[in-house]
C-alpha cells in the first residue's frame, strides 16, 4: 500500500512539474489577464503597505495557504495557528509541522508549529522567520555593507471549548500571544561609510495578540456522519500598539466553511483591515475563497483565490498523507510571481503525534451504548442500565446514554402507576 501511495505521489508531481515549463511559456498572457482582472475589481488602495511586520501577512504554508488563506473556519490542522487561535481545542490529533516558503526573489520563510489538546483544552506554540540577504554596493560596485534583513514571530496559544456535548460541537475561544522582531543590518551614508548602529535604529520588537471564536454546526447535511459539516469563525489578529510609529496589520475576520458532501469543503473568509493608529488609513476589505477535495484517503487537492487590491493571488496545492506523516506542497500565483517552475513554492511536513487515546475512548463508549441497546431490546433492563451508566462514567457528555436512562426511569414510573391503578380497581 505504501509503495502504491509513493507511486501515485511521484506521478502527480511529475505531471505537475513536467507541465510547468509549458505554462511558463504559454501562460504569461493568461497570468496577466487574470491578475489584471482580480486587481481591477478594486481601485488601487492608497493605504496599502502602511503597516509594520509584513511577515505577519505571509503564511508559512500548508493546508491554509493551499486554500489562499480561507482557513479561519476550517482550522483542521496545525496551520490554524496563523489564522484562528480557537482551533487548538477542536484539533483531532496532536501535530508537529515544519514549513518552508520560497517567497519572492531571495526572500525565504522558515516555520515550525506544534499543537495538542487535553479534553476541551487546546494549546500550541510556533515560530516563523523571514530573511533575505542585505547587500549594499558603492558607486564602483564594491560591497560596503552586507548581512540579512530578517523578521520573526513567536506564538504561544491556548484555547478552550465551552458547552461541548454529543449534539453540539461547542464554542471554542482561543488566544494567541505573539512576540515579533525586525532586524536591520547597518547601512552606509552618502560617502559609503557604514553608520554605526544605523540598523539598530530601524529594528524593532513588538508584542501583540490574536483572539478567535470557532463553532461547528450541521447545515443541509446530505450524508451520515457524526462530524459537523459547517463551521463559523470570528477572529481578530495582530492587536497591539504601533512599532516605531508604524501600525501593526490588525485584521477583523469573519469566516464560513461548508461540506455539501463528505470529501468536498468550501471556505470563505471576509477580512477587514483596521489601522489602530488612524482609522482613515485602513486598507480596503478583501476576501478569500478556498476549496479542498479529498481525492482518496491519502491524497487531497486544494485551490483558492484571494481578491485584494494590489495583492490578489491564486493558489493550488496538494497533501499526501502517509501513515503518521503528511506532505503539503503549494504553488501561489500573485503579482510578485512569474509563472515558472519552482517559483513561489511552499512546502510543509506534518507529523501525526496521536490523539491521546480519544479515539479508543470514543469507540469504547459507542460499544457500551450499543450493548445497552441490545440488552434493552431483549428485555434485560438491568443490564442495559449498567451499560449506559458505565458510558456516562467514561463520557458524562454522551447525551444519548442519559436519555436512555431517563427513558428507563419514565418506563418504571409508568409501570408503577399502572400497577397502582390496577390495585385500586380491585
Secondary structure, DSSP 8 states (H G I E B T S, - for coil): -HHHHHHHHHHHHHHHHHHHHHHHHH-HHHHHHHHHHHHHSS---TTTT-SB-GGGGS---SHHHHTTT--TTT--SGGGGGT-GGGGGG-SS-EEEEEEEE-STT-EEEEEEEEEEETTEEEEEEEEEEEEE--EE-TTS-EEE--EEEEEEEEEEEEEEES--SS---EEEEEEEEEEEEE----B-TTS-B-TTHHHHH-EEEEEEEEEEEEEE--S--S--SS-SEEEEEEEEEE---BTTB-B--EEEEEEEEEEETTEEEEEEEEEE--SS-GGG----EEEEEEEEE-SSSEEEEEEEEE-TT--EEEEEEEEEETTEEEEEEEEEETT--SSTTSSEEEEEEEE---TTHHHHHHHHHHHHHHHHHHHHTT-HHHHHHHHHHHHHH-TT-HHHHHHHHHHHHHHHHHHHHHHHHHHH-
